[in-house]
Amino acid sequence: MSYDKYRYEEEKRIKKERLAQKTGGLKQVQISARAAQNDLTVKMKQLEKFLAEGHQVEIHMRLRGREKGNKDWALQKLNEFMKAIPVEYKRLSEPRFGGYGLGIQIAKK
């Protein structure tokens, strides 16, 4: 076997291994505190798909204007959305405020 053929086969094997070890990354689902129920249903289906594929999901609730000052209300809305998730999940982090809203990370159990 020539060295060039050996090197080609080795590169092919390494590339195949690299593609096989790709794991689920972090996906993000953005919701609004005042979103309609149908909008939340669409986001819920997207979240279910991400969890089924094995990704970690960050749920980010955008808050605008004076909504940022009413953190209890925003946390209540986020908890309502979390209770509606039909897939079993575990919380990777607690809800945290920052930037333009609050976010939480979850993953499939």
Sequence and secondary structure as in RCSB ss.txt:
>XXXX:A:sequence
MSYDKYRYEEEKRIKKERLAQKTGGLKQVQISARAAQNDLTVKMKQLEKFLAEGHQVEIHMRLRGREKGNKDWAL
QKLNEFMKAIPVEYKRLSEPRFGGYGLGIQIAKK
>XXXX:A:secstr
  HHHHHHHHHHHHHHHHHHT    EEEEEEETT  HHHHHHHHHHHHHHHHTT EEEEEEE  GGGGG HHHHH
HHHHHHHHT  S EEESS  EEETTEEEEEEEE 
